[in-house]
Amino acid sequence: MAPGSIEIRHEELSIEQGEHHQSAPVSKSSDDLLGRLSHEVFKYDCLDRRLKRHHVTGIAFSGAVGVGLFQTSGQIIALSGPVGALLAYLFAGLTIFAVMRSLAEMASIRPIAGAIMDYPDVFVDEALGFAVGVTYWLANCMSLVTLTIAAAMFTQYWGPGFGIAPATFVLLLIIILMNACGVRIYGNLEWTFKWIKILLILLVCFSMIAIKAGAGPKPIHSNFEISPGYNSTGFFEGGATIAIPGTGGQIMAVWTCLTIAMFQFMGGEIVLVTAAEAESPRRDLPTAARYMYLLPVSLYLVVIFFVGLCVNYLDPRLPHPHVEYYSPGSRLDGITTGTRSPFVIVIQNAGISGLPGFLNAAFLFSALTAANSALYVSSRTVFFLARKSSFKFIKETVGRTNNGHTPLAAIVISFVPGVLAFLAIGAAKTDVQEV
């Protein structure tokens, strides 16, 4: 082998070939009842290639655009001002641009199932591939928990009558049913969700423009009019920069917001997770990967610009976790998760009735669909891990599908951590943890 060359292993799983074949029947002489049951329920070792390009982008878009844009953006504006927030989203978008371009290039060369684990496995080390797979699975399981809590908390905007626990149960039930209905139906649902989210974002942008133009009964003022851009006095009073004065404080505020904004762009890599169920991964995955950084980045920048025109970064209803940590008495009573969104604050300041409730319904929908994508990604990740496992029982249960080529065992295993959402109910009466 030539020096510096990379040895690429060509051992591929049966799921990577896209062949729908049935596994050999278990021997009738076997006395292993559990083994017989697993072979009866999980007969196939391949997923169903039914996803078209628009399905792939829909799944990835739903995972990428959650509640962070609508909720955490208020924290970013409060920390660094409107221009600082715009710079943070711009730098984060440029980073995601480079990452997704690289993934698109690799997907065009090696569009195989389990690419999230396969790339570090093949090009770096097998142990790294396994570690990445397990970490990615755990991350999405925890995303399912956090997003479900967020969705349940948004229901409290209309009053605590329904309760957080019943709302969490209903939301978890909806999520697992959508994932268990088959990949083609799931793909169509996610494609529909994608366009609903895009329309909601555009509606929010037009609403901000109309309010700024005087559509509401009360006039509003923006950060851009009160102070010059990111020269915000907010972080001079004990914010994320811990009262660092001058240019250094401004840079630290933007840097802090950059790290927060980076998490909101996560989800574009879901394109690679769909490789085993895409009809034509070599044709569709590179295009979908390129699409997945253009649309979210452009939408995020436009939305953060327009909301920065309308909301005051010193508004006490915006999330100020640093102030609440150092000064617990500064927290305002009666402020729920929904009313802390900068978009809801703008509409309330403009005196428009009805729209805050509509926006909270949109936030609930965004959190629910993002949690739905998190379960899809975690189930496929653990399915690929099981297919590469050396343990026969794991490979023949978690690594198999039913007669509809749906990995039910992997879905159930990835869903189990979702019950942890009930543990956070007591501690989250009026607010939700970071999403």
Buried (B, 14 or more C-beta within 10 A) or exposed (E): EEEEEEEEEEEEBBBBEBEBEEBEEBEEEEEEEEBBEBBEBBBBBBBBBBBBBBBBBBBBBBBBBBBBBBBBBBBBBBBBBBBBBBBBBBBBBEBBBEBBEEBBEBBBEBBBBBBBBBBBBBBEEEEBBBBBBBEBBBBBBBBBBBBBBBBBBBBBBEEEEEEBEEBBBBBBEBBBEBBBBBBBEBBBBBBEBBEBBBEBBEBBBEBBEEBBEEEBEEEBEBBBEBBEBBEBEBBBEBBBBEEBEEEEBBBBBBBBBBEBBBBBBBBBBBBBBBBBBBBEBBEBBBBBBBBBBEBBBEBBBBBBBBBBBBBBBBBEBBBBBBBBEEEEEEBEEEBBBBBBBBBBBBBBBBEBEEBBBBBBBBBBBBBBBBBBBBBBBBBBBBBBBBBBBEEEBBBBBBBBBBEEBBBBBBBBBBBEBBEBBBEBBEEBEBBBEEB
